[in-house]
């Protein structure tokens, strides 16, 4: 029994991966490749990808949305968990990084399940709403620039159906959110987001210590 979350030492983390992770070789290769990139630290952890895939399966999700695709690890994990009729709408601004995503989508055979929009996410989210997509998505993942987290969240909440789930990455920000002396722009933005969602009665909420902090908000 424990009254708080277990301290995840390196040894325990290795045990977790060894006894839980079921990572396709293509995703493992992508993860290793991404590590070598200048912004490789933006990659989500493999156990987080597997956890989100499990959530998608549990929900019976068919329509998913991703704000911030990077090299494609999370979108691939989610797409693989969807039925043949499922679809992921991906939003990003980088042709360079999403080139890796397109390659892995093709390798694992999910390219027909994914649509990538290369444009500022606020612009694409606004277009989706204008096109009548409100309330039509089952699951969303936000992992993009922190300054716009609140804007992304509000738009995504409109796009989700009642009972839909949004997962938001980096909400513990390597512990910086709890450091009162850290007032860097991204830290302040994440704190503001966390406070906003904590007060939001439109959702059921849980902030989990997975990866760099993963907030789950279910639309009521």
Backbone torsions as a table, in degrees:
resi	resn	phi	psi	omega
1	UNK	NA	145.6	177.1
2	UNK	-146.7	139.3	-179.1
3	UNK	-88.9	-3.4	179.6
4	UNK	-148.9	168.5	-177.8
5	UNK	-63.0	139.3	-178.9
6	UNK	-59.9	140.9	173.2
7	UNK	-71.2	117.1	-173.2
8	UNK	-90.8	86.5	176.5
9	UNK	-71.2	168.8	178.2
10	UNK	-58.4	-41.1	-178.8
11	UNK	-64.6	-42.5	179.5
12	UNK	-68.1	-38.9	178.8
13	UNK	-63.8	-42.1	177.0
14	UNK	-62.0	-40.5	177.8
15	UNK	-62.7	-42.9	179.2
16	UNK	-57.2	-48.6	-179.3
17	UNK	-64.2	-42.7	-177.4
18	UNK	-64.1	-35.3	-173.4
19	UNK	-106.3	7.0	179.4
20	UNK	-134.9	-39.8	-169.7
21	UNK	-69.7	128.5	173.6
22	UNK	-122.8	77.2	-171.3
23	UNK	-97.6	121.4	175.4
24	UNK	-56.9	144.4	-177.6
25	UNK	-57.9	-31.8	179.4
26	UNK	-66.6	-35.7	178.1
27	UNK	-74.1	-36.4	175.7
28	UNK	-62.6	-43.3	179.1
29	UNK	-62.8	-40.8	178.0
30	UNK	-63.0	-41.9	179.9
31	UNK	-62.0	-42.9	178.4
32	UNK	-66.7	-38.8	178.9
33	UNK	-66.0	-42.8	-178.1
34	UNK	-64.2	-34.3	179.1
35	UNK	-55.6	-28.5	-175.8
36	UNK	-84.4	-8.4	-177.5
37	UNK	-80.3	155.9	-178.6
38	UNK	-55.2	-34.0	179.0
39	UNK	-112.6	35.5	-177.1
40	UNK	-59.9	-22.9	179.7
41	UNK	-67.2	-10.7	178.3
42	UNK	-76.0	-11.8	-178.6
43	UNK	-65.0	134.8	175.0
44	UNK	-72.7	161.8	178.8
45	UNK	-77.1	153.4	-178.0
46	UNK	-64.5	-35.4	179.5
47	UNK	-67.9	-29.5	176.0
48	UNK	-69.6	-42.0	176.5
49	UNK	-59.6	-42.7	179.5
50	UNK	-66.5	-37.3	178.7
51	UNK	-64.7	-43.7	179.5
52	UNK	-65.9	-37.5	176.6
53	UNK	-62.1	-39.6	177.8
54	UNK	-64.5	-42.1	177.7
55	UNK	-59.3	-44.0	-179.6
56	UNK	-61.2	-42.4	178.2
57	UNK	-66.2	-43.5	-179.6
58	UNK	-61.3	-36.1	-179.4
59	UNK	-77.3	-18.0	-171.3
60	UNK	66.8	32.4	-176.0
61	UNK	-64.5	148.0	175.7
62	UNK	-125.6	-33.4	-178.7
63	UNK	-117.9	118.9	-176.5
64	UNK	-123.6	155.3	-177.3
65	UNK	-132.3	137.6	179.1
66	UNK	-130.7	123.5	176.9
67	UNK	-104.3	100.0	-176.0
68	UNK	103.5	97.4	-172.9
69	UNK	-100.6	-31.2	179.3
70	UNK	54.1	-124.9	-177.0
71	UNK	-94.2	3.3	168.9
72	UNK	99.4	8.5	-176.5
73	UNK	-63.4	-52.6	-175.5
74	UNK	-66.7	-41.0	-179.8
75	UNK	-65.1	-36.1	178.4
76	UNK	-67.7	-45.1	179.0
77	UNK	-59.4	-42.5	-180.0
78	UNK	-69.1	-45.3	-179.2
79	UNK	-60.6	-38.8	178.6
80	UNK	-65.0	-26.0	-178.9
81	UNK	-84.9	-12.2	-177.7
82	UNK	-83.3	154.6	172.3
83	UNK	-68.0	171.0	-178.7
84	UNK	-56.9	-30.2	-178.9
85	UNK	-85.3	-1.9	-177.5
86	UNK	-76.2	163.1	-177.8
87	UNK	-150.8	144.4	176.1
88	UNK	-118.7	126.3	174.1
89	UNK	-99.9	116.7	-174.8
90	UNK	-107.6	138.4	179.9
91	UNK	-121.8	127.9	177.1
92	UNK	-158.6	170.3	178.7
93	UNK	-117.3	-7.2	-172.6
94	UNK	-102.8	111.9	173.1
95	UNK	-66.6	-36.8	-176.9
96	UNK	-63.1	-51.8	-176.4
97	UNK	-74.0	-37.9	-178.4
98	UNK	-73.0	-11.0	172.0
99	UNK	-59.9	-40.0	177.0
100	UNK	-64.6	-37.2	179.3
101	UNK	-63.6	-45.7	179.9
102	UNK	-60.0	-38.4	-179.5
103	UNK	-64.5	-45.1	-178.6
104	UNK	-72.5	-33.1	176.2
105	UNK	-59.2	-41.6	179.7
106	UNK	-67.4	-41.7	-177.4
107	UNK	-61.7	-39.2	-177.0
108	UNK	-96.0	0.2	173.7
109	UNK	77.9	31.7	178.7
110	UNK	-114.5	9.5	-175.8
111	UNK	-59.0	-29.6	180.0
112	UNK	-76.2	-12.1	178.9
113	UNK	-92.4	-3.4	-169.8
114	UNK	-126.4	135.4	171.0
115	UNK	-118.5	126.1	-179.0
116	UNK	-107.3	127.0	174.7
117	UNK	-107.5	115.7	177.8
118	UNK	-96.4	93.6	-179.0
119	UNK	-170.0	163.2	175.3
120	UNK	-54.2	133.8	-172.2
121	UNK	-62.6	-37.2	179.8
122	UNK	-61.9	-36.2	177.8
123	UNK	-65.8	-46.3	-178.5
124	UNK	-68.6	-39.6	177.9
125	UNK	-61.9	-41.9	177.5
126	UNK	-61.5	-39.4	178.9
127	UNK	-66.6	-41.2	178.1
128	UNK	-59.4	-42.8	178.8
129	UNK	-66.2	-41.8	179.5
130	UNK	-64.6	-28.5	-179.6
131	UNK	-84.1	5.8	175.5
132	UNK	85.3	23.1	-178.2
133	UNK	-87.5	0.2	179.4
134	UNK	-56.3	134.2	177.8
135	UNK	73.8	15.4	-174.1
136	UNK	-110.8	-3.2	-179.2
137	UNK	-103.1	147.1	-179.1
138	UNK	-94.5	-36.8	-172.9
139	UNK	-143.7	143.3	176.7
140	UNK	-140.3	149.2	177.0
141	UNK	-128.5	126.7	178.6
142	UNK	-111.4	120.5	178.3
143	UNK	-153.0	73.7	-175.0
144	UNK	-139.8	-157.9	-177.7
145	UNK	-60.6	133.3	-170.8
146	UNK	-71.8	-28.2	-178.7
147	UNK	-60.3	-26.9	-177.4
148	UNK	-103.7	10.2	-176.5
149	UNK	-54.3	-45.4	-177.7
150	UNK	-64.5	-40.9	178.5
151	UNK	-62.8	-45.0	179.3
152	UNK	-62.0	-44.2	-178.7
153	UNK	-59.2	-46.5	-178.5
154	UNK	-62.9	-42.8	179.0
155	UNK	-67.0	-43.7	-179.7
156	UNK	-62.2	-39.6	-179.9
157	UNK	-61.0	-36.2	176.0
158	UNK	-68.3	-33.5	-177.3
159	UNK	-78.7	-22.8	179.9
160	UNK	-77.8	146.8	171.1
161	UNK	-76.0	159.7	170.5
162	UNK	-57.0	132.3	-175.1
163	UNK	89.7	-6.5	177.2
164	UNK	-73.8	161.0	-172.7
165	UNK	-125.4	133.9	171.1
166	UNK	-113.9	133.2	175.3
167	UNK	-110.7	130.4	-175.7
168	UNK	-122.2	125.4	-172.8
169	UNK	-88.4	160.0	171.1
170	UNK	67.9	25.9	-173.9
171	UNK	-81.3	-2.6	168.9
172	UNK	-105.3	-17.0	170.6
173	UNK	49.9	51.2	179.3
174	UNK	54.8	30.9	177.8
175	UNK	86.0	-7.1	-175.4
176	UNK	-63.6	-28.5	-178.9
177	UNK	-62.0	-24.2	-179.1
178	UNK	-95.9	3.1	-179.5
179	UNK	-100.0	104.8	-175.7
180	UNK	-63.7	-18.4	-179.6
181	UNK	-86.2	-9.2	-178.9
182	UNK	-94.5	108.5	179.5
183	UNK	-122.5	34.0	174.4
184	UNK	-66.3	154.2	-172.1
185	UNK	-56.0	-45.9	-178.4
186	UNK	-66.7	-38.6	178.4
187	UNK	-62.9	-45.3	179.0
188	UNK	-62.2	-40.6	-179.7
189	UNK	-64.3	-42.0	-179.5
190	UNK	-69.2	-39.6	175.7
191	UNK	-58.2	-45.1	-179.5
192	UNK	-62.6	-40.6	177.8
193	UNK	-62.9	-48.8	-178.5
194	UNK	-58.5	-41.8	179.7
195	UNK	-67.0	-39.8	-179.9
196	UNK	-62.4	-48.2	-177.5
197	UNK	-69.4	-35.0	178.8
198	UNK	-59.5	-32.7	-178.9
199	UNK	-91.3	-3.3	-171.7
200	UNK	-82.1	107.8	-178.2
201	UNK	-78.5	-1.2	178.6
202	UNK	-80.5	-8.9	-174.1
203	UNK	-132.9	157.2	163.9
204	UNK	-94.4	143.4	-164.1
205	UNK	-134.7	143.4	167.8
206	UNK	-152.0	128.3	174.3
207	UNK	-103.6	116.1	-173.6
208	UNK	-106.0	142.2	177.1
209	UNK	-82.6	59.1	176.3
210	UNK	-109.0	134.7	-177.7
211	UNK	58.5	-123.7	-180.0
212	UNK	-100.7	23.4	-176.9
213	UNK	100.0	120.9	-178.0
214	UNK	-127.4	115.3	177.7
215	UNK	-91.8	129.0	174.2
216	UNK	-110.8	125.9	178.5
217	UNK	-129.5	118.9	178.8
218	UNK	-96.7	125.1	-179.4
219	UNK	-71.2	125.7	-179.1
220	UNK	-76.2	NA	NA
